[in-house]
Amino acid sequence: MKFIHIADVHLGALPDAGKAYSKERGKELWETFAKVIQICEEEKVDFLFIAGDFFHRQPLKKELKEVNYYFSKLSQTRVILIAGNHDYVKSDSQYHNFPWNDNVYFLIEENPKCLVFEDVATSVTGFSYKNREIKEPKYDVIVPKKHAKYEVLIAHGGDEKHIPIKREYLEKVGFDYIALGHIHKPQILVENKAAYAGALEPIDRNDTGKHGYIKGEITRNGTKICFVPLAKREYKHFIFPIKRDMTNASIKEALIKIVEKYGQQNMYKFILRGTRDPEIELDTESMDVMGNILEVVDETIPDYDFEKLALQNQDNLIGAYIQAFEGCEEGSIEYEALCEGVHALMENRR
């Protein structure tokens, strides 16, 4: 039995994006989902598992019709999906009574349901969220029913507010595969047995790294899975070291080179660290010249000559403040307080 496992597609979201991509990122979520459908059809997989948060919020009926059209293009693949904490099944949700295609199975109930597909000797168990938060460890009591040769669990959660899941359960419960959703970083929790597919496309600027889907196959010899990157873009974070002789222009040029090296299609966050010329005020707002730098964080420290400053200001507050930190080591919390305090005093005097 061959399958593709996706999760946290978040259709309808407006992901963090720089000026160059802010208008397109919402559309790109749909485009990458459409690419998954194409892959399912080309590779003739038996199942597409969608482990929750298919939508970023309550889906509109027109959106359900759109995804249902994509599902209708699958000639062999069955789609099994559940609702997660973002698209949970409210009492007035459009999920209720929606006429899905014959190849689509939405496990809408809040209690576990097991579907059996005898032609591929496979059973699939899962349930949907009816509330935004579920704090009970509901998966701890779900076990394989032995209704089929191959048994799969679709699950969404993994933190204290969204169905806590113990790794020991995943290791011992006995499902041939557990398709997990909710955690946006792709990760295999139990080798070839349980995995978070991660967000299909990164949504939040902290969703760093590769994103895509899990591809798997279950045979008499066991389960084999692998992660397949697919996302159009990545969020990348860099700590950029600052030296005293650097200016706004030189920093900007250096950041551009990093962006060009790691891909202009990606989106970036830079953290500036080190010591800078006290006369230089870093203009972090002007450093996004390509439209894909989401954030530049200034954590630099002014490189003052404290001995010289103390002599020049021995009769005022600046000199007294420096004297109070005499002997503190560079790199310590005290040294950082000395730098920040002197900088504030110097600015106030100006």
N, C-alpha and C positions, 0 to 999 in steps of 0.2 A: 504494500500500500504506500503510495507516494503522496506527500502533502507539502503545502506551503503554509507557514504560520506567520501572521502579521498581528500587530496590536497598536493601539494608541495612534491611529491615523489622524484623529482630531480634525476631520473635515469641518469646515466652517470657522476654523481658528484664523486669527491674524498673527502669525508668528513674529517674534522679534526679527527685524530686518533693517538693514541700512537704507539710506536714501535711494540707492541704486535698485533695490529689490523689494521695497515695502509694498508696492502696488501689485507685485507678481506672486508673492509668497503664498497667499491664500489659494491662488489658482494652481500653484505647483503641488500642493497637497493632493488635489484631484488628479493632476497629471501623473504623479508617481503611483497613486492607487490604480489608475488606468493601466499603467505599465505592469503592475502586478497581475492584473487580469489577463493581459497579453501573454505574460510568462506562463501563467497557469494553463492557458489554452495551447501554447506552443509545446509545453512539456507534458501535456496530458496528465496532470496530477489528479489524484482521486479526490482530494479535499483541499479547500482553502479554509483554514481556521482563523477567525478574527476574535482576538481575546480581549474585547472590551474597549470602550472609548473610541469607537469607530467615528463618532461625531464629537465635536468639542463641547457641544451643549445639546439641548433638545432639538432633534432634527425636524426640519420642515417637511411637509408632505412632498413638495416638489423635489427635495433633496433625496428622499427615499425613492422616488420614481427614477431619479438619475442613477443612483447606485444599482437599483434593480435592473435597469437597462444594461449596465455593465455585466451584471451577473448573468443576464440572459444570453450573453455572447459565449458563455462557457458550454461547450458541447459534452464534456465528460466530468467536469469538476463539480462536486457538491460544496456549497458554502455553508459553514456552520459558524454562527456568531452569537455573542452575548453582549449585553449592555454593561458598561462599567460605571464608575462614579460620576463621570462627566455627562454621559448620555443616559443616565438611569431612567427606568421606566416609570414615569409619573402617571398619576391617574388619568391625566388628559394627554398623555404622550401620543404622538402620531404612530408610534410603534404598534399600538393596539389595533388589531384587525387590518393591518396593512396587507394587501394581497401580493405576497412574495411569489416569485417564480417557483416552479416545481423543484428546482435544484437548490433552493435556499431554505435553510432550517434555522429559524431564530429561536433560541432557547429563552423565551421571554419570562418564564416562571421564576419566582424567587426561591423555590426549592429545587434541588438537583433533579434533572431529568436525563434519562439515558436513551439515546437513539441507537438503533441497531441497523447496520447496513450489511445484510447477509452476502451480497454479491462480492464484497471486498473483505468479508470476515472481520468487520470493524464495528466497535461501539464507541460512541462519543457521549461524554457526560459533562453537564455544565448547567449554570443558572445565571440569571441577570440580577443586577442591582435594582432594588425598588426605592432606595434612598441614596442620598449623596454619600453618607457614611455608614459603614457596617463594621462595628468593632469586635463582633464575635468571630472566633476562628472557625468559620463554617466549613472549611475544607478538611479540618482534622477528623471529621466523622464520615467523609466520603471515601468509599473503597470500591475497587473494581467488582462488578456484578457477575463476571464470568459469562456474560451473554454472547461474547464473540472471542475469536482467537486473538485479535489485537484490540487493545482498549486504550482510549485517549481521554484525558481530562482537559477541559478548557477552563482556565481560572484567571481571575482578575483581583489583584490586591498585593499585599505584602508589607504594609506598615500598620501601625497601631490603630489608625482610623479607617483603614480600608482592608478588612479581613486579614489579620495577621497570619502569616504562613511560616511554619517551621521547616527548616531544611531537612530535619530528621524525617518529617512526614514525606517529603518529596523523595527521599532516598529509599524509604521502606514500604510505601503504600502499594506498589505493585502495578501501577499503570505503565503501559509501554511507552507512553509519552505524555508529558504535561505541558500544555501550551499556555504560557503565562503572559499577562498584560499588566499594566499600571506603571511599572518602572521604565523610564524612557531610555535608559542606557542598556543596550543589548548585552546579555550575559547568560552564560550557561551555568546553571546552578548545580546540576547533576549531569555528568558526562553522558550525552546521548539519551538522556531521560527527561530532563526538565530545563526549560530555558525561557528567559524573557526575550521576546523578539525586539523589544525596544520600540521607540517611536519610529514609524516608517520614514518620516521626515523630521528633523529636529525642529522643535517648536519654540523652546525657550533658549536664551543665549547661554544657559548653563548646560544644555544638551550637547556637550562636546563629543567629538569622536565620530566614527562611522555609524551610519544608520541604514537600515534595510530590512531584510526578512530572514526567517529561518526556513531552510529547505531540508526535508527529511524523507526517509524511507524506512518502513518497518517490514522485515522479512522474518522467516523462521530462524534466522541467525541473530536477530535482535534489531535494535533501532540505531540508525546512523543519521546524525544531523550536522548541518554546517550553517554558519552565518554568511549571508550574501549581501554585500553593500549595494545600495540602490539610490540613496538620496541624492538630490541634485546639488545640495550644498552642505557645508559643515560649519559649525561654530568652532573657532579656534582661539585659544587664550595663550598669550605670551607675556612673560615677565621680561621687560626690556631694561637692561642696565644703563644707567645714566652716568656720564662722567662730567667733571666740573667745567670742561671747556665746551660742552655741547650747548647749542642754541635751539630755539624753536624750529628754525629752518633745517638745521642738521638732523634733529630728531624726526621731523616730518619726512625728510628724504629717506632716512633709515627705515621708517615704518612702511613707506611705499615699497621699498625693496623686499621687505618681508612678505608683504601682500602679493607682490609679483612672483615671489619664489613659491609660496604655498597655495597660490590660486586666487585669481581675482573673483572667481565665482563664489568663494567662501566669505564668511562674515567673522569679524575679529573683535577681540577685546584685548587691550594692552594695559599692563600695569607697569608704570615707570618707577624704578627704584634706583637709589644711589644718591650721590651728592652732586649738587649743581651750584653754579655761580649764584651767590646771593642776589646779585643785581638782575638776574634773569627770572622773569615771571613766566611760567609755562602756560601757554594758551592751548589747553587740551581741546577746546571746542573747534579749533581751526585745523586739526590734524587729519580730519576725515576728508581727504581730497578726492577719493575714489568712490565714495558713497557706500562703502561696505565695512567701515570701522564703526562698530556700535558704541564703543565706550573706550575712553582713555582715562585711566585712573592715575592720578599724581600722588605717589608715595615717596617722592624725593625729599631730601633734607638739604637745606642751605649749607654750603661749605664755608662757614665763618672761621676767621682767624680769631679764636676766642681770647688768646693772650693779648693780641693787639687791641681788640675791642675793649677788653677789661682796662687796659692802661688809658685808653681814650675816654672811658666813661666811668672812671673810679669814683667820681663824686655824684653819680646819679643812679637811678634804678637799674639801668642796664648793667652797670658794673657790679652792683650788689647782687643781681640775679646770677651773673656768671660766677661770682665768688661763691655763691651758695652751692654750686654744682662742682666745685673744684675737686679734681681727682676722679671724676666719673669716667668710666671706660667707654671708648667709642664702640657703638653697636649695642650698648645697654639701653634699658628703658629710660634711665636717668639722662643719658646722653641725648636721646630722642626728645625728652622733655626740655632739655637745655636748648636744643636747636629750635624747637617750635616756639618756646617762650621768647627767645631772643628775636626770632623772626617777627613775632607779634609786637614786641616792644619797638623794634626798628620801624615797622610799618606805622605804628601809632605815632611815633615821633615825626615821621614824614608827613 
